[in-house]
């Protein structure tokens, strides 16, 4: 199951650069993870400074 980004996201962009599959992009109000591209590696969760990312 793909990781998800909660409303706690502060749009810092740290997670986007860590994603090896390019699944993270800037959305309208916060960053979003494309579940079709997410490989469930958890790299984004590990670097999020506000713990806004979790397994979906």
Helices and strands as residue ranges (DSSP letters): E 3-5, H 14-18, E 24-26, E 31-33, H 43-47, E 53-55
